[in-house]
Amino acid sequence: DTFGFVVTARCGQDVQGDTVDHAELLWPYGSGGVMLGSYRPDAQWCREPGTAGGYVVTPDVDGLYQRVLDRKADVVMPLADTDYGAREFTVRDPEGNLWCFGDYAGEPAQ
């Protein structure tokens, strides 16, 4: 909710809501989303909490930044313009993973 993802699937949630085997989060500003799950040491693809990060493209980085500030998210790098022409910020989620949100959509395909 803090970042604006929309939950489209949630499987294997425990009673306390702390563990989710698989979740799918739709990113409303594009045609993609994120799939994730809680840490399971025996899972081949899983990473220790706090060791992952990602970049999410958003058309309204300023609005999203205000939203995360309003919800008291853990801002690691405040909103700023980069030397490569992007505007972005980075936050840490409750498990310690980093999420960078910005308007840099990458280089066009050749």
C-alpha positions as CSV (number, residue, x, y, z in Angstrom):
1,D,0.0,0.0,0.0
2,T,2.8,2.4,0.8
3,F,4.3,2.3,-2.7
4,G,1.0,1.8,-4.6
5,F,1.3,-1.8,-5.8
6,V,-2.0,-3.7,-6.2
7,V,-2.1,-7.2,-4.7
8,T,-3.4,-9.5,-7.4
9,A,-2.5,-12.9,-5.7
10,R,-1.5,-14.0,-2.3
11,C,-0.9,-17.7,-1.5
12,G,0.1,-19.5,1.6
13,Q,-0.3,-16.7,4.1
14,D,0.1,-17.7,7.7
15,V,-2.4,-16.8,10.4
16,Q,-0.3,-13.8,11.6
17,G,0.2,-12.6,8.1
18,D,3.9,-12.6,8.5
19,T,4.7,-15.3,5.9
20,V,3.5,-15.5,2.3
21,D,4.6,-18.3,0.0
22,H,3.9,-16.3,-3.1
23,A,2.4,-12.9,-3.9
24,E,1.9,-11.0,-7.1
25,L,1.9,-7.2,-7.0
26,L,0.7,-5.3,-10.1
27,W,2.4,-2.0,-10.8
28,P,-0.4,0.4,-11.9
29,Y,1.9,2.6,-13.9
30,G,3.0,0.0,-16.5
31,S,2.3,-3.4,-17.9
32,G,4.4,-5.2,-15.3
33,G,4.5,-6.2,-11.7
34,V,6.5,-8.0,-9.1
35,M,6.3,-11.6,-7.8
36,L,7.8,-12.3,-4.4
37,G,7.5,-14.4,-1.3
38,S,8.7,-14.7,2.3
39,Y,12.2,-15.9,3.0
40,R,12.6,-19.7,3.0
41,P,16.2,-20.9,3.6
42,D,15.6,-24.1,1.7
43,A,14.3,-22.4,-1.4
44,Q,16.8,-22.3,-4.3
45,W,15.8,-18.9,-5.7
46,C,15.2,-17.2,-2.3
47,R,17.5,-14.5,-0.9
48,E,18.2,-13.5,2.7
49,P,16.1,-10.6,3.8
50,G,17.9,-7.3,3.3
51,T,20.0,-8.6,0.3
52,A,17.7,-7.7,-2.6
53,G,16.9,-4.6,-4.4
54,G,15.1,-3.4,-7.5
55,Y,14.3,-0.3,-9.6
56,V,10.7,0.5,-10.4
57,V,9.8,3.0,-13.1
58,T,7.1,5.5,-12.3
59,P,5.7,8.5,-14.3
60,D,5.0,10.4,-11.1
61,V,8.1,10.1,-8.9
62,D,7.4,13.3,-7.0
63,G,3.9,12.2,-6.1
64,L,5.1,8.8,-5.1
65,Y,7.9,10.3,-3.0
66,Q,5.3,12.4,-1.1
67,R,3.2,9.3,-0.6
68,V,6.0,7.3,1.0
69,L,6.9,10.3,3.2
70,D,3.3,10.6,4.4
71,R,3.4,6.9,5.3
72,K,6.8,7.3,7.1
73,A,8.7,4.8,4.9
74,D,12.4,4.3,5.6
75,V,14.0,6.6,3.0
76,V,17.6,5.6,2.3
77,M,18.3,8.2,-0.5
78,P,16.0,11.2,-0.8
79,L,14.4,12.3,-4.0
80,A,17.1,13.8,-6.3
81,D,18.0,14.4,-9.9
82,T,20.8,12.1,-11.2
83,D,23.7,12.9,-13.5
84,Y,22.1,10.6,-16.1
85,G,18.9,12.6,-16.2
86,A,16.6,10.6,-14.0
87,R,14.7,11.7,-10.9
88,E,14.6,9.0,-8.2
89,F,14.7,8.0,-4.5
90,T,15.4,4.8,-2.6
91,V,13.5,3.3,0.4
92,R,14.1,0.2,2.5
93,D,11.2,-2.2,3.0
94,P,10.4,-3.9,6.4
95,E,12.7,-6.8,5.5
96,G,15.6,-4.5,4.7
97,N,15.5,-4.8,0.9
98,L,16.0,-1.7,-1.2
99,W,13.5,-0.3,-3.7
100,C,14.6,2.6,-6.0
101,F,11.7,4.4,-7.7
102,G,12.4,6.7,-10.5
103,D,11.5,7.9,-14.0
104,Y,14.4,6.4,-15.9
105,A,12.8,3.8,-18.2
106,G,16.1,2.5,-19.6
107,E,17.6,2.8,-23.0
108,P,15.4,2.0,-26.0
109,A,15.8,-1.3,-27.8
110,Q,18.1,-1.2,-30.8
